[in-house]
Amino acid sequence: MAWRAPVRLRMAEASAALDAGRAAIAAGETRIDLSAATDVDSSAVALLLAWRRSAGARALAFEGASPALAELAKLYGVDELIGLVPATS
């Protein structure tokens, strides 16, 4: 089972989302389900990078990224670095 990211990953929610994701990773979660995260801004990319850093050397998969989130990650040139798996239609 994956930890499910919230619907809104924007600046206003970033701190709470960061803490929740880090807690899930610290508890051993290796997958983050991004399928609900459809209301995103560039803060979402920063969150993905922070969560990736929190995992350290452990594997961490990001699954079900919305087209908007995938496009932001690509725009910033980090899509391959964080290994986003886009949502399937």
C-alpha positions as CSV (number, residue, x, y, z in Angstrom):
1,M,0.0,0.0,0.0
2,A,1.3,3.5,-0.9
3,W,1.0,6.7,1.1
4,R,-1.5,8.9,-0.7
5,A,-0.6,12.5,-1.3
6,P,-3.3,15.1,-0.7
7,V,-5.3,16.7,-3.5
8,R,-3.7,20.1,-3.1
9,L,0.1,20.4,-3.3
10,R,0.5,24.2,-3.3
11,M,2.5,26.7,-1.3
12,A,-0.3,27.0,1.3
13,E,-0.3,23.3,2.0
14,A,3.4,22.5,1.4
15,S,4.5,22.5,5.1
16,A,1.8,20.1,6.2
17,A,2.3,17.9,3.1
18,L,6.0,17.8,3.7
19,D,5.7,16.7,7.3
20,A,3.1,14.0,6.4
21,G,5.2,12.6,3.6
22,R,8.3,12.6,5.7
23,A,6.4,10.8,8.4
24,A,5.3,8.1,6.0
25,I,8.8,7.7,4.6
26,A,10.2,7.4,8.1
27,A,7.7,4.7,8.9
28,G,9.0,2.7,6.0
29,E,6.8,3.7,3.1
30,T,8.4,3.2,-0.3
31,R,5.6,4.3,-2.6
32,I,3.8,7.7,-2.9
33,D,0.5,7.7,-4.7
34,L,0.1,11.0,-6.5
35,S,-3.1,10.2,-8.3
36,A,-5.2,12.5,-6.0
37,A,-2.8,15.4,-6.3
38,T,-4.4,17.3,-9.1
39,D,-4.3,20.9,-7.7
40,V,-0.5,21.6,-7.9
41,D,1.9,24.4,-8.3
42,S,5.7,24.5,-8.4
43,S,5.7,23.7,-4.6
44,A,4.7,20.1,-5.6
45,V,8.0,19.6,-7.4
46,A,9.9,20.9,-4.3
47,L,7.9,18.4,-2.2
48,L,8.8,15.5,-4.4
49,L,12.5,16.4,-4.2
50,A,12.3,16.8,-0.4
51,W,10.6,13.5,-0.1
52,R,13.2,11.9,-2.3
53,R,16.0,13.3,-0.1
54,S,14.2,12.1,3.0
55,A,14.3,8.5,1.6
56,G,18.0,8.7,1.4
57,A,19.4,5.6,-0.2
58,R,16.1,3.7,0.0
59,A,14.0,3.3,-3.0
60,L,11.0,5.7,-3.3
61,A,8.5,5.4,-6.1
62,F,6.2,8.3,-7.2
63,E,3.1,6.8,-8.9
64,G,0.1,8.2,-10.7
65,A,1.3,11.7,-11.3
66,S,-1.2,14.0,-13.0
67,P,-0.4,15.5,-16.4
68,A,0.0,18.9,-14.7
69,L,2.5,17.6,-12.1
70,A,4.4,15.6,-14.7
71,E,4.6,18.7,-16.9
72,L,5.9,20.8,-14.0
73,A,8.6,18.2,-13.2
74,K,9.6,18.1,-16.8
75,L,9.7,21.9,-17.0
76,Y,12.1,22.0,-14.1
77,G,14.2,19.2,-15.6
78,V,13.7,16.8,-12.6
79,D,11.2,14.3,-14.0
80,E,13.8,11.6,-14.6
81,L,15.7,12.4,-11.4
82,I,12.6,11.8,-9.3
83,G,11.3,8.9,-11.5
84,L,7.7,10.1,-11.9
85,V,5.3,7.5,-13.1
86,P,2.4,9.3,-14.9
87,A,-1.2,8.4,-14.3
88,T,-2.6,6.1,-16.9
89,S,-5.9,7.1,-18.7
